[in-house]
Amino acid sequence: MKTLAIIPARGGSKGVHEKNIVKLGRRPLIEYTIKTALQSDLVNKVIVSTDNQKIAKISQLCGAEVPFLRPRKISGDSSQSISTIKHTLQFLKNKTNFVPEIILLLQPTSPFRTRQMIDKSIRLLKKSKSSSVISVSKIKKHPYSSFTLNNNLLKPYRKDFEKFSLRQTAPTLYFPTGAIYTFWNKNLKNNSMYGTKIKPMIIKDEKINIDIDTPFDLFIAEMILKNWKKFSHS
């Protein structure tokens, strides 16, 4: 069964300049995701989809395949991941006749995912007969207790928000960590990578859950690299 890992890495980034190749512990950020994907026992091909020559060159040096530059029309701020996935699949089918049954979307902004996590998600997809597997974490701040801003005044998001002032009274919710999206190729026929049976891979390790989008996120990641072993064994 053929399995493809797609790493989306466009050049434009507003939060952190050249975010996907910014240095984290002296290594380009994208290298962490590429190396982990290449270590997987179950992934057959690792493709980086980028519109940027510099990212493409660095990705190739890290061992990933970069057989094309992504078209500008699907590389903007509002471009959706499914457009990137479909473009990659169409290219591979036309040029190499490679058609995977299973696809993984691995965002380079999650550098601390492990090879074991990748392999576990693939095995879970097959064993559970689900349509997709995504990494999630339990949310800490519940949206039921949040407010909207209306005419410079705060308005409760829910009228009954005071009922959920205690965290234990609110329903448990989970949020995608961004680290792993594993799904069947056939889901895309319905223009969705999720399908109807989404299996969670609940990640409790906060280190793995970090998703780098801002300079502060990058700072936290640097601190994790330098100090986490000391604190994790305390």
Biotite code that builds the C-alpha atoms (Angstrom):
import biotite.structure as struc

atoms = struc.array([
    struc.Atom([0.000, 0.000, 0.000], chain_id="A", res_id=1, res_name="MET", atom_name="CA", element="C"),
    struc.Atom([1.606, 3.250, -1.169], chain_id="A", res_id=2, res_name="LYS", atom_name="CA", element="C"),
    struc.Atom([1.862, 6.088, 1.337], chain_id="A", res_id=3, res_name="THR", atom_name="CA", element="C"),
    struc.Atom([2.791, 9.684, 0.516], chain_id="A", res_id=4, res_name="LEU", atom_name="CA", element="C"),
    struc.Atom([3.872, 12.426, 2.918], chain_id="A", res_id=5, res_name="ALA", atom_name="CA", element="C"),
    struc.Atom([3.266, 15.972, 1.687], chain_id="A", res_id=6, res_name="ILE", atom_name="CA", element="C"),
    struc.Atom([5.011, 18.849, 3.442], chain_id="A", res_id=7, res_name="ILE", atom_name="CA", element="C"),
    struc.Atom([3.440, 22.203, 2.469], chain_id="A", res_id=8, res_name="PRO", atom_name="CA", element="C"),
    struc.Atom([5.921, 25.065, 2.674], chain_id="A", res_id=9, res_name="ALA", atom_name="CA", element="C"),
    struc.Atom([5.068, 28.225, 0.789], chain_id="A", res_id=10, res_name="ARG", atom_name="CA", element="C"),
    struc.Atom([7.446, 31.155, 0.779], chain_id="A", res_id=11, res_name="GLY", atom_name="CA", element="C"),
    struc.Atom([5.156, 33.882, 2.094], chain_id="A", res_id=12, res_name="GLY", atom_name="CA", element="C"),
    struc.Atom([5.048, 34.276, 5.863], chain_id="A", res_id=13, res_name="SER", atom_name="CA", element="C"),
    struc.Atom([3.848, 37.258, 7.872], chain_id="A", res_id=14, res_name="LYS", atom_name="CA", element="C"),
    struc.Atom([4.383, 36.135, 11.467], chain_id="A", res_id=15, res_name="GLY", atom_name="CA", element="C"),
    struc.Atom([7.999, 34.986, 11.090], chain_id="A", res_id=16, res_name="VAL", atom_name="CA", element="C"),
    struc.Atom([10.126, 35.950, 8.076], chain_id="A", res_id=17, res_name="HIS", atom_name="CA", element="C"),
    struc.Atom([10.940, 32.873, 5.953], chain_id="A", res_id=18, res_name="GLU", atom_name="CA", element="C"),
    struc.Atom([9.274, 30.823, 8.690], chain_id="A", res_id=19, res_name="LYS", atom_name="CA", element="C"),
    struc.Atom([9.610, 27.412, 7.057], chain_id="A", res_id=20, res_name="ASN", atom_name="CA", element="C"),
    struc.Atom([13.405, 27.681, 6.790], chain_id="A", res_id=21, res_name="ILE", atom_name="CA", element="C"),
    struc.Atom([14.143, 29.874, 9.793], chain_id="A", res_id=22, res_name="VAL", atom_name="CA", element="C"),
    struc.Atom([16.871, 28.381, 11.974], chain_id="A", res_id=23, res_name="LYS", atom_name="CA", element="C"),
    struc.Atom([15.796, 26.365, 14.990], chain_id="A", res_id=24, res_name="LEU", atom_name="CA", element="C"),
    struc.Atom([18.782, 25.061, 16.907], chain_id="A", res_id=25, res_name="GLY", atom_name="CA", element="C"),
    struc.Atom([21.062, 25.757, 13.896], chain_id="A", res_id=26, res_name="ARG", atom_name="CA", element="C"),
    struc.Atom([18.865, 23.727, 11.554], chain_id="A", res_id=27, res_name="ARG", atom_name="CA", element="C"),
    struc.Atom([16.218, 24.964, 9.104], chain_id="A", res_id=28, res_name="PRO", atom_name="CA", element="C"),
    struc.Atom([12.775, 24.461, 10.622], chain_id="A", res_id=29, res_name="LEU", atom_name="CA", element="C"),
    struc.Atom([11.577, 22.336, 7.715], chain_id="A", res_id=30, res_name="ILE", atom_name="CA", element="C"),
    struc.Atom([14.467, 19.894, 8.203], chain_id="A", res_id=31, res_name="GLU", atom_name="CA", element="C"),
    struc.Atom([12.886, 18.496, 11.371], chain_id="A", res_id=32, res_name="TYR", atom_name="CA", element="C"),
    struc.Atom([9.733, 17.457, 9.520], chain_id="A", res_id=33, res_name="THR", atom_name="CA", element="C"),
    struc.Atom([11.585, 16.116, 6.490], chain_id="A", res_id=34, res_name="ILE", atom_name="CA", element="C"),
    struc.Atom([14.004, 13.999, 8.522], chain_id="A", res_id=35, res_name="LYS", atom_name="CA", element="C"),
    struc.Atom([11.218, 12.567, 10.681], chain_id="A", res_id=36, res_name="THR", atom_name="CA", element="C"),
    struc.Atom([9.112, 11.678, 7.637], chain_id="A", res_id=37, res_name="ALA", atom_name="CA", element="C"),
    struc.Atom([12.091, 10.004, 5.963], chain_id="A", res_id=38, res_name="LEU", atom_name="CA", element="C"),
    struc.Atom([12.691, 7.903, 9.086], chain_id="A", res_id=39, res_name="GLN", atom_name="CA", element="C"),
    struc.Atom([9.188, 6.431, 8.918], chain_id="A", res_id=40, res_name="SER", atom_name="CA", element="C"),
    struc.Atom([8.956, 2.719, 8.140], chain_id="A", res_id=41, res_name="ASP", atom_name="CA", element="C"),
    struc.Atom([5.610, 3.173, 6.404], chain_id="A", res_id=42, res_name="LEU", atom_name="CA", element="C"),
    struc.Atom([6.060, 6.274, 4.205], chain_id="A", res_id=43, res_name="VAL", atom_name="CA", element="C"),
    struc.Atom([7.142, 5.558, 0.622], chain_id="A", res_id=44, res_name="ASN", atom_name="CA", element="C"),
    struc.Atom([7.677, 9.086, -0.665], chain_id="A", res_id=45, res_name="LYS", atom_name="CA", element="C"),
    struc.Atom([8.259, 12.509, 0.923], chain_id="A", res_id=46, res_name="VAL", atom_name="CA", element="C"),
    struc.Atom([7.338, 15.539, -1.198], chain_id="A", res_id=47, res_name="ILE", atom_name="CA", element="C"),
    struc.Atom([7.774, 19.201, -0.301], chain_id="A", res_id=48, res_name="VAL", atom_name="CA", element="C"),
    struc.Atom([5.274, 21.445, -2.055], chain_id="A", res_id=49, res_name="SER", atom_name="CA", element="C"),
    struc.Atom([6.635, 24.985, -2.232], chain_id="A", res_id=50, res_name="THR", atom_name="CA", element="C"),
    struc.Atom([6.518, 28.023, -4.464], chain_id="A", res_id=51, res_name="ASP", atom_name="CA", element="C"),
    struc.Atom([9.930, 29.209, -3.273], chain_id="A", res_id=52, res_name="ASN", atom_name="CA", element="C"),
    struc.Atom([13.293, 28.296, -4.857], chain_id="A", res_id=53, res_name="GLN", atom_name="CA", element="C"),
    struc.Atom([15.221, 28.766, -1.616], chain_id="A", res_id=54, res_name="LYS", atom_name="CA", element="C"),
    struc.Atom([12.898, 26.454, 0.317], chain_id="A", res_id=55, res_name="ILE", atom_name="CA", element="C"),
    struc.Atom([13.062, 23.946, -2.541], chain_id="A", res_id=56, res_name="ALA", atom_name="CA", element="C"),
    struc.Atom([16.867, 23.856, -2.492], chain_id="A", res_id=57, res_name="LYS", atom_name="CA", element="C"),
    struc.Atom([17.087, 23.452, 1.287], chain_id="A", res_id=58, res_name="ILE", atom_name="CA", element="C"),
    struc.Atom([14.403, 20.741, 1.240], chain_id="A", res_id=59, res_name="SER", atom_name="CA", element="C"),
    struc.Atom([16.304, 18.771, -1.403], chain_id="A", res_id=60, res_name="GLN", atom_name="CA", element="C"),
    struc.Atom([19.510, 19.023, 0.625], chain_id="A", res_id=61, res_name="LEU", atom_name="CA", element="C"),
    struc.Atom([17.554, 17.585, 3.574], chain_id="A", res_id=62, res_name="CYS", atom_name="CA", element="C"),
    struc.Atom([16.527, 14.578, 1.478], chain_id="A", res_id=63, res_name="GLY", atom_name="CA", element="C"),
    struc.Atom([12.989, 15.431, 0.344], chain_id="A", res_id=64, res_name="ALA", atom_name="CA", element="C"),
    struc.Atom([11.779, 15.350, -3.233], chain_id="A", res_id=65, res_name="GLU", atom_name="CA", element="C"),
    struc.Atom([10.798, 18.702, -4.744], chain_id="A", res_id=66, res_name="VAL", atom_name="CA", element="C"),
    struc.Atom([9.723, 17.793, -8.289], chain_id="A", res_id=67, res_name="PRO", atom_name="CA", element="C"),
    struc.Atom([7.909, 21.071, -8.982], chain_id="A", res_id=68, res_name="PHE", atom_name="CA", element="C"),
    struc.Atom([7.334, 24.618, -7.784], chain_id="A", res_id=69, res_name="LEU", atom_name="CA", element="C"),
    struc.Atom([3.784, 25.149, -6.635], chain_id="A", res_id=70, res_name="ARG", atom_name="CA", element="C"),
    struc.Atom([1.755, 27.575, -8.808], chain_id="A", res_id=71, res_name="PRO", atom_name="CA", element="C"),
    struc.Atom([1.284, 31.042, -7.358], chain_id="A", res_id=72, res_name="ARG", atom_name="CA", element="C"),
    struc.Atom([-2.508, 30.787, -7.588], chain_id="A", res_id=73, res_name="LYS", atom_name="CA", element="C"),
    struc.Atom([-2.559, 28.118, -4.856], chain_id="A", res_id=74, res_name="ILE", atom_name="CA", element="C"),
    struc.Atom([0.246, 29.623, -2.753], chain_id="A", res_id=75, res_name="SER", atom_name="CA", element="C"),
    struc.Atom([-1.433, 32.694, -1.267], chain_id="A", res_id=76, res_name="GLY", atom_name="CA", element="C"),
    struc.Atom([-2.524, 33.480, 2.293], chain_id="A", res_id=77, res_name="ASP", atom_name="CA", element="C"),
    struc.Atom([-6.033, 32.215, 1.607], chain_id="A", res_id=78, res_name="SER", atom_name="CA", element="C"),
    struc.Atom([-5.009, 29.081, -0.301], chain_id="A", res_id=79, res_name="SER", atom_name="CA", element="C"),
    struc.Atom([-6.376, 25.879, 1.199], chain_id="A", res_id=80, res_name="GLN", atom_name="CA", element="C"),
    struc.Atom([-4.366, 22.762, 1.991], chain_id="A", res_id=81, res_name="SER", atom_name="CA", element="C"),
    struc.Atom([-6.627, 20.600, -0.164], chain_id="A", res_id=82, res_name="ILE", atom_name="CA", element="C"),
    struc.Atom([-5.567, 22.573, -3.256], chain_id="A", res_id=83, res_name="SER", atom_name="CA", element="C"),
    struc.Atom([-1.920, 21.819, -2.453], chain_id="A", res_id=84, res_name="THR", atom_name="CA", element="C"),
    struc.Atom([-2.705, 18.134, -1.944], chain_id="A", res_id=85, res_name="ILE", atom_name="CA", element="C"),
    struc.Atom([-4.660, 17.789, -5.180], chain_id="A", res_id=86, res_name="LYS", atom_name="CA", element="C"),
    struc.Atom([-1.969, 19.585, -7.179], chain_id="A", res_id=87, res_name="HIS", atom_name="CA", element="C"),
    struc.Atom([0.729, 17.295, -5.782], chain_id="A", res_id=88, res_name="THR", atom_name="CA", element="C"),
    struc.Atom([-1.274, 14.160, -6.517], chain_id="A", res_id=89, res_name="LEU", atom_name="CA", element="C"),
    struc.Atom([-2.083, 15.236, -10.057], chain_id="A", res_id=90, res_name="GLN", atom_name="CA", element="C"),
    struc.Atom([1.560, 16.001, -10.779], chain_id="A", res_id=91, res_name="PHE", atom_name="CA", element="C"),
    struc.Atom([2.766, 12.651, -9.439], chain_id="A", res_id=92, res_name="LEU", atom_name="CA", element="C"),
    struc.Atom([0.098, 10.748, -11.341], chain_id="A", res_id=93, res_name="LYS", atom_name="CA", element="C"),
    struc.Atom([0.867, 12.492, -14.638], chain_id="A", res_id=94, res_name="ASN", atom_name="CA", element="C"),
    struc.Atom([4.661, 12.457, -14.385], chain_id="A", res_id=95, res_name="LYS", atom_name="CA", element="C"),
    struc.Atom([5.512, 9.260, -12.484], chain_id="A", res_id=96, res_name="THR", atom_name="CA", element="C"),
    struc.Atom([2.256, 7.265, -12.319], chain_id="A", res_id=97, res_name="ASN", atom_name="CA", element="C"),
    struc.Atom([2.553, 7.283, -8.520], chain_id="A", res_id=98, res_name="PHE", atom_name="CA", element="C"),
    struc.Atom([-0.904, 7.089, -6.911], chain_id="A", res_id=99, res_name="VAL", atom_name="CA", element="C"),
    struc.Atom([-0.858, 6.619, -3.124], chain_id="A", res_id=100, res_name="PRO", atom_name="CA", element="C"),
    struc.Atom([-3.694, 5.071, -1.159], chain_id="A", res_id=101, res_name="GLU", atom_name="CA", element="C"),
    struc.Atom([-2.717, 6.924, 2.024], chain_id="A", res_id=102, res_name="ILE", atom_name="CA", element="C"),
    struc.Atom([-1.630, 10.550, 2.355], chain_id="A", res_id=103, res_name="ILE", atom_name="CA", element="C"),
    struc.Atom([-0.083, 12.434, 5.246], chain_id="A", res_id=104, res_name="LEU", atom_name="CA", element="C"),
    struc.Atom([-0.061, 16.209, 5.503], chain_id="A", res_id=105, res_name="LEU", atom_name="CA", element="C"),
    struc.Atom([2.854, 17.222, 7.736], chain_id="A", res_id=106, res_name="LEU", atom_name="CA", element="C"),
    struc.Atom([3.181, 20.932, 8.467], chain_id="A", res_id=107, res_name="GLN", atom_name="CA", element="C"),
    struc.Atom([6.799, 22.081, 8.942], chain_id="A", res_id=108, res_name="PRO", atom_name="CA", element="C"),
    struc.Atom([5.711, 24.333, 11.817], chain_id="A", res_id=109, res_name="THR", atom_name="CA", element="C"),
    struc.Atom([5.412, 21.277, 14.083], chain_id="A", res_id=110, res_name="SER", atom_name="CA", element="C"),
    struc.Atom([9.063, 20.273, 14.494], chain_id="A", res_id=111, res_name="PRO", atom_name="CA", element="C"),
    struc.Atom([8.743, 17.944, 17.493], chain_id="A", res_id=112, res_name="PHE", atom_name="CA", element="C"),
    struc.Atom([6.493, 15.217, 16.070], chain_id="A", res_id=113, res_name="ARG", atom_name="CA", element="C"),
    struc.Atom([8.190, 11.814, 16.058], chain_id="A", res_id=114, res_name="THR", atom_name="CA", element="C"),
    struc.Atom([8.599, 8.972, 13.590], chain_id="A", res_id=115, res_name="ARG", atom_name="CA", element="C"),
    struc.Atom([6.621, 6.807, 15.981], chain_id="A", res_id=116, res_name="GLN", atom_name="CA", element="C"),
    struc.Atom([3.702, 9.242, 15.788], chain_id="A", res_id=117, res_name="MET", atom_name="CA", element="C"),
    struc.Atom([3.704, 9.108, 11.994], chain_id="A", res_id=118, res_name="ILE", atom_name="CA", element="C"),
    struc.Atom([3.760, 5.314, 11.904], chain_id="A", res_id=119, res_name="ASP", atom_name="CA", element="C"),
    struc.Atom([1.112, 5.092, 14.625], chain_id="A", res_id=120, res_name="LYS", atom_name="CA", element="C"),
    struc.Atom([-1.246, 7.352, 12.654], chain_id="A", res_id=121, res_name="SER", atom_name="CA", element="C"),
    struc.Atom([-0.919, 5.154, 9.552], chain_id="A", res_id=122, res_name="ILE", atom_name="CA", element="C"),
    struc.Atom([-1.495, 1.939, 11.478], chain_id="A", res_id=123, res_name="ARG", atom_name="CA", element="C"),
    struc.Atom([-4.440, 3.526, 13.287], chain_id="A", res_id=124, res_name="LEU", atom_name="CA", element="C"),
    struc.Atom([-6.007, 4.603, 9.994], chain_id="A", res_id=125, res_name="LEU", atom_name="CA", element="C"),
    struc.Atom([-5.834, 1.055, 8.662], chain_id="A", res_id=126, res_name="LYS", atom_name="CA", element="C"),
    struc.Atom([-6.848, -0.752, 11.853], chain_id="A", res_id=127, res_name="LYS", atom_name="CA", element="C"),
    struc.Atom([-9.711, 1.488, 12.915], chain_id="A", res_id=128, res_name="SER", atom_name="CA", element="C"),
    struc.Atom([-11.294, 1.648, 9.451], chain_id="A", res_id=129, res_name="LYS", atom_name="CA", element="C"),
    struc.Atom([-11.633, 5.392, 9.935], chain_id="A", res_id=130, res_name="SER", atom_name="CA", element="C"),
    struc.Atom([-11.556, 7.921, 7.101], chain_id="A", res_id=131, res_name="SER", atom_name="CA", element="C"),
    struc.Atom([-8.777, 9.995, 8.685], chain_id="A", res_id=132, res_name="SER", atom_name="CA", element="C"),
    struc.Atom([-6.550, 10.336, 11.735], chain_id="A", res_id=133, res_name="VAL", atom_name="CA", element="C"),
    struc.Atom([-5.510, 13.723, 13.090], chain_id="A", res_id=134, res_name="ILE", atom_name="CA", element="C"),
    struc.Atom([-3.379, 14.758, 16.049], chain_id="A", res_id=135, res_name="SER", atom_name="CA", element="C"),
    struc.Atom([-5.350, 16.739, 18.621], chain_id="A", res_id=136, res_name="VAL", atom_name="CA", element="C"),
    struc.Atom([-4.904, 18.089, 22.118], chain_id="A", res_id=137, res_name="SER", atom_name="CA", element="C"),
    struc.Atom([-7.444, 18.873, 24.808], chain_id="A", res_id=138, res_name="LYS", atom_name="CA", element="C"),
    struc.Atom([-8.140, 22.609, 24.873], chain_id="A", res_id=139, res_name="ILE", atom_name="CA", element="C"),
    struc.Atom([-7.277, 24.514, 28.057], chain_id="A", res_id=140, res_name="LYS", atom_name="CA", element="C"),
    struc.Atom([-9.310, 27.690, 27.564], chain_id="A", res_id=141, res_name="LYS", atom_name="CA", element="C"),
    struc.Atom([-12.880, 26.865, 26.666], chain_id="A", res_id=142, res_name="HIS", atom_name="CA", element="C"),
    struc.Atom([-14.683, 28.975, 24.032], chain_id="A", res_id=143, res_name="PRO", atom_name="CA", element="C"),
    struc.Atom([-17.916, 28.904, 26.059], chain_id="A", res_id=144, res_name="TYR", atom_name="CA", element="C"),
    struc.Atom([-16.258, 31.302, 28.507], chain_id="A", res_id=145, res_name="SER", atom_name="CA", element="C"),
    struc.Atom([-15.042, 33.691, 25.825], chain_id="A", res_id=146, res_name="SER", atom_name="CA", element="C"),
    struc.Atom([-16.307, 37.083, 24.690], chain_id="A", res_id=147, res_name="PHE", atom_name="CA", element="C"),
    struc.Atom([-16.761, 38.864, 21.381], chain_id="A", res_id=148, res_name="THR", atom_name="CA", element="C"),
    struc.Atom([-16.000, 42.561, 20.861], chain_id="A", res_id=149, res_name="LEU", atom_name="CA", element="C"),
    struc.Atom([-18.970, 44.694, 19.815], chain_id="A", res_id=150, res_name="ASN", atom_name="CA", element="C"),
    struc.Atom([-18.709, 48.507, 19.616], chain_id="A", res_id=151, res_name="ASN", atom_name="CA", element="C"),
    struc.Atom([-15.651, 48.342, 21.901], chain_id="A", res_id=152, res_name="ASN", atom_name="CA", element="C"),
    struc.Atom([-17.617, 46.423, 24.509], chain_id="A", res_id=153, res_name="LEU", atom_name="CA", element="C"),
    struc.Atom([-17.257, 42.790, 25.471], chain_id="A", res_id=154, res_name="LEU", atom_name="CA", element="C"),
    struc.Atom([-20.218, 40.566, 24.761], chain_id="A", res_id=155, res_name="LYS", atom_name="CA", element="C"),
    struc.Atom([-20.406, 36.960, 26.026], chain_id="A", res_id=156, res_name="PRO", atom_name="CA", element="C"),
    struc.Atom([-20.023, 34.443, 23.242], chain_id="A", res_id=157, res_name="TYR", atom_name="CA", element="C"),
    struc.Atom([-22.837, 32.464, 24.893], chain_id="A", res_id=158, res_name="ARG", atom_name="CA", element="C"),
    struc.Atom([-25.677, 33.906, 26.960], chain_id="A", res_id=159, res_name="LYS", atom_name="CA", element="C"),
    struc.Atom([-25.285, 31.095, 29.475], chain_id="A", res_id=160, res_name="ASP", atom_name="CA", element="C"),
    struc.Atom([-21.512, 31.612, 29.797], chain_id="A", res_id=161, res_name="PHE", atom_name="CA", element="C"),
    struc.Atom([-21.613, 31.943, 33.593], chain_id="A", res_id=162, res_name="GLU", atom_name="CA", element="C"),
    struc.Atom([-22.837, 28.366, 33.798], chain_id="A", res_id=163, res_name="LYS", atom_name="CA", element="C"),
    struc.Atom([-19.443, 27.299, 32.447], chain_id="A", res_id=164, res_name="PHE", atom_name="CA", element="C"),
    struc.Atom([-17.297, 29.405, 34.778], chain_id="A", res_id=165, res_name="SER", atom_name="CA", element="C"),
    struc.Atom([-16.017, 26.151, 36.243], chain_id="A", res_id=166, res_name="LEU", atom_name="CA", element="C"),
    struc.Atom([-13.928, 24.267, 33.706], chain_id="A", res_id=167, res_name="ARG", atom_name="CA", element="C"),
    struc.Atom([-15.439, 20.944, 34.798], chain_id="A", res_id=168, res_name="GLN", atom_name="CA", element="C"),
    struc.Atom([-18.924, 22.044, 33.689], chain_id="A", res_id=169, res_name="THR", atom_name="CA", element="C"),
    struc.Atom([-17.951, 22.687, 30.066], chain_id="A", res_id=170, res_name="ALA", atom_name="CA", element="C"),
    struc.Atom([-17.898, 19.870, 27.486], chain_id="A", res_id=171, res_name="PRO", atom_name="CA", element="C"),
    struc.Atom([-14.456, 18.512, 26.649], chain_id="A", res_id=172, res_name="THR", atom_name="CA", element="C"),
    struc.Atom([-13.180, 19.825, 23.330], chain_id="A", res_id=173, res_name="LEU", atom_name="CA", element="C"),
    struc.Atom([-10.136, 18.935, 21.259], chain_id="A", res_id=174, res_name="TYR", atom_name="CA", element="C"),
    struc.Atom([-8.195, 21.101, 18.819], chain_id="A", res_id=175, res_name="PHE", atom_name="CA", element="C"),
    struc.Atom([-5.943, 19.959, 15.959], chain_id="A", res_id=176, res_name="PRO", atom_name="CA", element="C"),
    struc.Atom([-2.266, 20.374, 16.832], chain_id="A", res_id=177, res_name="THR", atom_name="CA", element="C"),
    struc.Atom([-1.272, 20.686, 13.169], chain_id="A", res_id=178, res_name="GLY", atom_name="CA", element="C"),
    struc.Atom([1.352, 17.954, 13.487], chain_id="A", res_id=179, res_name="ALA", atom_name="CA", element="C"),
    struc.Atom([-0.324, 15.070, 11.636], chain_id="A", res_id=180, res_name="ILE", atom_name="CA", element="C"),
    struc.Atom([-3.211, 14.668, 9.203], chain_id="A", res_id=181, res_name="TYR", atom_name="CA", element="C"),
    struc.Atom([-3.374, 11.107, 7.842], chain_id="A", res_id=182, res_name="THR", atom_name="CA", element="C"),
    struc.Atom([-6.157, 10.135, 5.450], chain_id="A", res_id=183, res_name="PHE", atom_name="CA", element="C"),
    struc.Atom([-7.240, 8.009, 2.527], chain_id="A", res_id=184, res_name="TRP", atom_name="CA", element="C"),
    struc.Atom([-6.752, 9.362, -0.982], chain_id="A", res_id=185, res_name="ASN", atom_name="CA", element="C"),
    struc.Atom([-10.353, 8.416, -1.801], chain_id="A", res_id=186, res_name="LYS", atom_name="CA", element="C"),
    struc.Atom([-11.619, 11.077, 0.658], chain_id="A", res_id=187, res_name="ASN", atom_name="CA", element="C"),
    struc.Atom([-10.618, 13.757, -1.837], chain_id="A", res_id=188, res_name="LEU", atom_name="CA", element="C"),
    struc.Atom([-13.422, 12.723, -4.181], chain_id="A", res_id=189, res_name="LYS", atom_name="CA", element="C"),
    struc.Atom([-15.715, 14.579, -1.774], chain_id="A", res_id=190, res_name="ASN", atom_name="CA", element="C"),
    struc.Atom([-13.335, 17.545, -1.624], chain_id="A", res_id=191, res_name="ASN", atom_name="CA", element="C"),
    struc.Atom([-12.305, 16.735, 1.941], chain_id="A", res_id=192, res_name="SER", atom_name="CA", element="C"),
    struc.Atom([-9.282, 15.101, 3.499], chain_id="A", res_id=193, res_name="MET", atom_name="CA", element="C"),
    struc.Atom([-11.192, 14.291, 6.705], chain_id="A", res_id=194, res_name="TYR", atom_name="CA", element="C"),
    struc.Atom([-14.089, 12.134, 5.561], chain_id="A", res_id=195, res_name="GLY", atom_name="CA", element="C"),
    struc.Atom([-16.900, 11.179, 7.928], chain_id="A", res_id=196, res_name="THR", atom_name="CA", element="C"),
    struc.Atom([-15.037, 9.014, 10.463], chain_id="A", res_id=197, res_name="LYS", atom_name="CA", element="C"),
    struc.Atom([-12.256, 11.076, 12.006], chain_id="A", res_id=198, res_name="ILE", atom_name="CA", element="C"),
    struc.Atom([-10.108, 9.177, 14.489], chain_id="A", res_id=199, res_name="LYS", atom_name="CA", element="C"),
    struc.Atom([-8.217, 11.263, 17.064], chain_id="A", res_id=200, res_name="PRO", atom_name="CA", element="C"),
    struc.Atom([-4.625, 10.762, 18.030], chain_id="A", res_id=201, res_name="MET", atom_name="CA", element="C"),
    struc.Atom([-4.640, 12.591, 21.354], chain_id="A", res_id=202, res_name="ILE", atom_name="CA", element="C"),
    struc.Atom([-1.290, 14.198, 22.143], chain_id="A", res_id=203, res_name="ILE", atom_name="CA", element="C"),
    struc.Atom([-0.691, 15.025, 25.800], chain_id="A", res_id=204, res_name="LYS", atom_name="CA", element="C"),
    struc.Atom([2.954, 16.054, 25.435], chain_id="A", res_id=205, res_name="ASP", atom_name="CA", element="C"),
    struc.Atom([2.892, 19.868, 25.228], chain_id="A", res_id=206, res_name="GLU", atom_name="CA", element="C"),
    struc.Atom([6.329, 19.872, 23.642], chain_id="A", res_id=207, res_name="LYS", atom_name="CA", element="C"),
    struc.Atom([5.038, 17.985, 20.622], chain_id="A", res_id=208, res_name="ILE", atom_name="CA", element="C"),
    struc.Atom([1.935, 20.168, 20.371], chain_id="A", res_id=209, res_name="ASN", atom_name="CA", element="C"),
    struc.Atom([3.814, 23.388, 19.659], chain_id="A", res_id=210, res_name="ILE", atom_name="CA", element="C"),
    struc.Atom([2.930, 24.954, 16.294], chain_id="A", res_id=211, res_name="ASP", atom_name="CA", element="C"),
    struc.Atom([5.299, 27.751, 15.277], chain_id="A", res_id=212, res_name="ILE", atom_name="CA", element="C"),
    struc.Atom([3.466, 30.766, 13.901], chain_id="A", res_id=213, res_name="ASP", atom_name="CA", element="C"),
    struc.Atom([4.943, 33.742, 15.768], chain_id="A", res_id=214, res_name="THR", atom_name="CA", element="C"),
    struc.Atom([8.377, 34.861, 17.046], chain_id="A", res_id=215, res_name="PRO", atom_name="CA", element="C"),
    struc.Atom([7.244, 33.872, 20.546], chain_id="A", res_id=216, res_name="PHE", atom_name="CA", element="C"),
    struc.Atom([6.426, 30.346, 19.354], chain_id="A", res_id=217, res_name="ASP", atom_name="CA", element="C"),
    struc.Atom([9.912, 30.158, 17.860], chain_id="A", res_id=218, res_name="LEU", atom_name="CA", element="C"),
    struc.Atom([11.410, 31.325, 21.155], chain_id="A", res_id=219, res_name="PHE", atom_name="CA", element="C"),
    struc.Atom([9.514, 28.607, 23.028], chain_id="A", res_id=220, res_name="ILE", atom_name="CA", element="C"),
    struc.Atom([10.759, 25.995, 20.551], chain_id="A", res_id=221, res_name="ALA", atom_name="CA", element="C"),
    struc.Atom([14.346, 27.154, 21.079], chain_id="A", res_id=222, res_name="GLU", atom_name="CA", element="C"),
    struc.Atom([13.919, 26.893, 24.841], chain_id="A", res_id=223, res_name="MET", atom_name="CA", element="C"),
    struc.Atom([12.514, 23.382, 24.444], chain_id="A", res_id=224, res_name="ILE", atom_name="CA", element="C"),
    struc.Atom([15.544, 22.313, 22.434], chain_id="A", res_id=225, res_name="LEU", atom_name="CA", element="C"),
    struc.Atom([17.959, 23.750, 24.965], chain_id="A", res_id=226, res_name="LYS", atom_name="CA", element="C"),
    struc.Atom([16.276, 22.949, 28.265], chain_id="A", res_id=227, res_name="ASN", atom_name="CA", element="C"),
    struc.Atom([13.479, 20.390, 27.979], chain_id="A", res_id=228, res_name="TRP", atom_name="CA", element="C"),
    struc.Atom([15.571, 17.375, 28.993], chain_id="A", res_id=229, res_name="LYS", atom_name="CA", element="C"),
    struc.Atom([16.498, 19.070, 32.237], chain_id="A", res_id=230, res_name="LYS", atom_name="CA", element="C"),
    struc.Atom([12.881, 19.851, 33.169], chain_id="A", res_id=231, res_name="PHE", atom_name="CA", element="C"),
    struc.Atom([11.332, 16.645, 31.851], chain_id="A", res_id=232, res_name="SER", atom_name="CA", element="C"),
    struc.Atom([13.473, 14.577, 34.237], chain_id="A", res_id=233, res_name="HIS", atom_name="CA", element="C"),
    struc.Atom([13.000, 16.829, 37.269], chain_id="A", res_id=234, res_name="SER", atom_name="CA", element="C"),
])
